[in-house]
Amino acid sequence: MPYLLALSFDEQNFVLDFVKQSGSMKDMSHKLNLSYPTIRNMLDSIIEKINKLEKSEK
């Protein structure tokens, strides 16, 4: 299953922006005007969601 399509629109945009920022949470923090820990939490949440999707498919 294409896991990225199972993410919300906002989560997909976050992933796209994250890739465009070369995976830099510091740059994402500046771009979104959010703290580094907030960006880390957002990323962790997306990772957890993808992991759950993978496990549910097995």
Buried (B, 14 or more C-beta within 10 A) or exposed (E): EEBEEEBEEEBBEBBEEBEEBEEEBEBBBEBBEBEEEBBEEBBEEBEEBBEEBEEEEE
